C-alpha cells in the first residue's frame, strides 16, 4: 500500500532524540522500573521489560544499572515509585496530541503539561478526547531504497498487519503490539535493520502543516518532549520545514 511521506518527520524526530541523548537514560530507567513492577523482573517472561532493556542497550546503559533498577522496581532495593499517566490535548489548528508521562508527583506533572499546552497555543483535552484518532501498534520504519517486496514477504509471513510505502520510498511495517518482537526479529534475521522500531500510538489520519503553523506546532511538541516527566509525545501533524 502507498502512503503519504513521513520520512522527513521521522528524520527530524531522530535528530531531536540524538540531541537529547543525555536525557534518554532517565526515561529508559523509568520505563524499566514500570515494566518490571507491572510485569515482573524476568525479561524472558516480560515483553515490555525486554523492549526496555533493548532501549537501554541502544543507549549504552551499563548492565549493572539496568539490573539495579529492575531490583528497585521489584522490591529488592528501595526506590522511587513511578505511575504512568496519559494526557490528551490539541495543538495548533486542532492537531491531536497524546502525552505519556511517568511521574512520582502527579500534581507537578499535570501542571507542567497544562502550562506547556496553554503557553504555546494548544489546550488540554479530557481523557479520550483524541486517543480515538490513534492506533496502538508496533511500527518499524525502513529507509528509502530498501526492497519493498522482500520486506513485505518477510513481515507478512511473520504476522505483520500491513506494509506501507510512502511517497519518498520509506517502508512502514505495522504489527499488533503483541506481535512486534516476532516481526522485528524476523526482519532482522533477514538482514533488515529498521531506522525506527517501537510500540507506539500511530495517528490514523494526519494534518499537514506548513509555515507559521508548522513552526508553532514544532515548538509546542519540543516543549512537551523536554518536560522531565514526559516519556513520549504522539501527534497527528505532518510538519514541513
C-alpha positions as CSV (number, residue, x, y, z in Angstrom):
1,X,0.0,0.0,0.0
2,X,1.1,3.6,-0.6
3,X,1.1,6.3,2.0
4,X,2.0,9.9,2.5
5,X,5.6,10.9,3.1
6,X,6.6,10.6,6.8
7,X,10.3,10.4,6.2
8,X,11.2,14.0,7.0
9,X,9.2,13.8,10.2
10,X,11.0,10.6,11.2
11,X,14.4,12.1,10.5
12,X,13.5,15.2,12.5
13,X,12.4,13.1,15.4
14,X,15.6,11.0,15.3
15,X,17.6,14.2,15.3
16,X,15.8,15.5,18.3
17,X,16.4,12.2,20.1
18,X,20.1,12.5,19.3
19,X,20.2,16.0,20.7
20,X,18.7,14.8,24.0
21,X,20.7,11.6,24.4
22,X,21.9,12.6,27.8
23,X,18.3,12.6,29.0
24,X,17.4,9.2,27.4
25,X,18.8,7.3,30.3
26,X,16.3,8.9,32.7
27,X,13.4,7.9,30.5
28,X,14.8,4.4,29.9
29,X,15.3,3.9,33.7
30,X,11.6,4.9,34.3
31,X,10.4,2.5,31.6
32,X,12.5,-0.4,33.0
33,X,11.1,0.3,36.5
34,X,7.5,0.4,35.5
35,X,7.8,-2.6,33.2
36,X,9.5,-4.6,35.9
37,X,7.0,-3.5,38.6
38,X,3.9,-4.3,36.5
39,X,5.2,-7.5,34.7
40,X,7.9,-8.9,36.9
41,X,11.7,-8.7,36.8
42,X,12.3,-11.7,34.4
43,X,12.7,-10.3,30.9
44,X,12.1,-13.7,29.3
45,X,8.5,-13.6,30.7
46,X,8.0,-9.8,30.3
47,X,8.0,-8.5,26.7
48,X,7.7,-4.9,27.8
49,X,10.8,-5.3,30.0
50,X,12.7,-6.9,27.1
51,X,12.0,-3.9,24.9
52,X,13.0,-1.5,27.7
53,X,16.3,-3.4,28.1
54,X,16.9,-3.2,24.4
55,X,16.4,0.6,24.6
56,X,18.9,0.6,27.5
57,X,21.5,-1.3,25.4
58,X,21.0,1.0,22.5
59,X,21.7,4.0,24.8
60,X,24.8,2.2,26.1
61,X,23.5,1.9,29.6
62,X,25.7,-0.4,31.8
63,X,24.1,-3.8,32.6
64,X,24.5,-3.2,36.3
65,X,22.5,0.0,36.1
66,X,19.7,-2.0,34.3
67,X,19.8,-4.7,37.0
68,X,19.8,-2.2,39.8
69,X,16.7,-0.5,38.5
70,X,14.9,-3.8,38.0
71,X,15.7,-4.7,41.6
72,X,14.4,-1.4,42.8
73,X,11.1,-1.9,40.9
74,X,10.6,-5.5,42.1
75,X,11.2,-4.6,45.8
76,X,14.8,-5.9,46.1
77,X,16.1,-2.3,46.6
78,X,14.4,0.8,47.9
79,X,13.5,3.1,45.1
80,X,11.0,5.7,43.8
81,X,7.6,4.5,42.6
82,X,6.5,5.9,39.3
83,X,3.0,5.9,37.9
84,X,2.0,6.2,34.2
85,X,-0.4,9.0,33.3
86,X,-1.6,9.8,29.8
87,X,-2.7,13.3,28.9
88,X,-4.5,14.3,25.7
89,X,-4.9,17.7,24.1
90,X,-4.9,19.8,21.0
91,X,-2.1,21.7,19.3
92,X,-2.0,24.3,16.6
93,X,-5.0,24.1,14.2
94,X,-6.7,21.4,16.4
95,X,-3.9,18.8,15.8
96,X,-4.3,15.8,18.2
97,X,-1.6,15.3,20.8
98,X,-1.1,12.4,23.3
99,X,1.5,12.9,26.1
100,X,2.6,9.8,28.0
101,X,4.3,10.5,31.3
102,X,5.9,8.6,34.2
103,X,5.9,10.5,37.4
104,X,6.3,10.3,41.2
105,X,4.3,13.5,41.6
106,X,1.1,13.7,39.5
107,X,0.2,17.3,40.7
108,X,3.5,18.6,39.4
109,X,3.2,16.7,36.1
110,X,-0.3,17.8,35.2
111,X,0.6,21.4,36.0
112,X,3.6,21.3,33.8
113,X,1.8,19.7,30.9
114,X,-1.2,22.0,31.1
115,X,1.2,25.1,31.2
116,X,3.1,23.9,28.1
117,X,-0.2,23.5,26.2
118,X,-1.7,26.8,27.2
119,X,1.5,28.9,26.8
120,X,2.3,27.6,23.3
121,X,-1.0,27.7,21.5
122,X,-2.6,24.4,22.5
123,X,-5.0,23.3,25.1
124,X,-5.6,20.2,27.3
125,X,-8.4,17.9,26.5
126,X,-10.3,15.4,28.6
127,X,-9.4,11.7,28.7
128,X,-10.4,10.0,25.4
129,X,-10.7,13.4,23.6
130,X,-8.1,12.5,20.9
131,X,-7.0,8.9,21.6
132,X,-9.6,7.5,19.3
133,X,-7.6,9.1,16.4
134,X,-4.6,6.9,17.1
135,X,-3.9,3.1,16.9
136,X,-1.8,1.3,19.4
137,X,0.6,-0.8,17.3
138,X,4.1,-1.9,16.6
139,X,5.8,0.2,14.0
140,X,9.1,-0.4,12.1
141,X,10.4,2.2,9.6
142,X,12.9,1.3,6.8
143,X,14.8,3.8,4.8
144,X,14.0,4.6,1.1
145,X,15.9,2.2,-1.1
146,X,15.0,-0.9,1.0
147,X,13.4,-3.7,-1.0
148,X,9.7,-3.3,-0.5
149,X,8.9,-6.8,-1.9
150,X,11.4,-8.5,0.4
151,X,10.3,-6.6,3.5
152,X,6.7,-7.3,2.7
153,X,7.3,-11.0,2.2
154,X,9.2,-11.4,5.5
155,X,7.0,-9.1,7.5
156,X,3.7,-10.6,6.5
157,X,5.0,-14.1,6.9
158,X,6.0,-13.2,10.4
159,X,2.5,-11.9,11.2
160,X,2.6,-8.1,10.4
161,X,-0.7,-6.4,9.8
162,X,0.3,-4.1,7.0
163,X,3.2,-2.8,5.0
164,X,3.0,0.8,3.7
165,X,5.4,2.6,1.3
166,X,5.3,6.4,1.4
167,X,5.9,9.0,-1.3
168,X,9.7,9.0,-0.7
169,X,10.1,5.3,-0.7
170,X,10.3,4.7,3.1
171,X,8.7,1.5,4.2
172,X,6.5,1.2,7.3
173,X,5.6,-2.1,8.8
174,X,2.7,-2.2,11.2
175,X,2.0,-5.0,13.7
176,X,-0.2,-5.8,16.6
177,X,1.7,-4.8,19.8
178,X,1.9,-8.5,20.9
179,X,3.5,-9.4,17.5
180,X,6.0,-6.6,17.4
181,X,9.0,-8.6,18.7
182,X,8.4,-11.6,16.4
183,X,8.1,-9.4,13.3
184,X,11.1,-7.3,14.3
185,X,13.3,-10.4,14.9
186,X,12.2,-12.0,11.6
187,X,13.1,-8.8,9.7
188,X,16.5,-8.6,11.5
189,X,17.2,-12.2,10.7
190,X,16.5,-11.5,7.1
191,X,19.1,-8.7,7.1
192,X,16.7,-5.7,7.5
193,X,17.6,-3.0,10.1
194,X,14.8,-0.5,10.9
195,X,15.6,3.2,11.2
196,X,13.0,3.3,14.0
197,X,11.3,0.4,15.7
198,X,8.8,0.8,18.6
199,X,5.4,0.1,20.0
200,X,3.6,3.4,19.5
201,X,0.4,5.3,19.1
202,X,0.1,5.9,15.4
203,X,-2.2,8.6,14.0
204,X,-4.9,7.1,11.8
205,X,-5.1,10.4,9.8
206,X,-2.6,13.2,9.6
207,X,-2.9,17.0,9.5
208,X,-0.4,18.8,7.1
209,X,1.2,21.9,8.5
210,X,3.4,24.5,6.8
211,X,4.8,28.0,7.6
212,X,4.0,29.6,10.9
213,X,1.6,26.9,12.0
214,X,4.3,24.3,11.4
215,X,6.8,26.2,13.4
216,X,4.4,26.9,16.3
217,X,3.4,23.2,16.4
218,X,7.0,22.0,16.4
219,X,7.7,24.5,19.3
220,X,4.8,23.1,21.3
221,X,6.0,19.5,20.7
222,X,9.6,20.3,21.6
223,X,8.4,22.0,24.9
224,X,6.3,19.0,25.8
225,X,9.1,16.5,25.0
226,X,11.5,18.5,27.1
227,X,9.4,18.1,30.3
228,X,11.2,15.9,32.8
229,X,8.2,13.6,33.4
230,X,7.3,13.1,29.7
231,X,8.2,9.8,28.2
232,X,6.6,10.1,24.8
233,X,4.6,12.6,22.7
234,X,2.4,11.3,19.9
235,X,0.7,13.6,17.4
236,X,-1.1,13.6,14.0
237,X,0.7,16.6,12.5
238,X,2.9,16.3,9.3
239,X,5.3,19.2,9.7
240,X,7.0,20.7,6.7
241,X,10.2,22.6,7.3
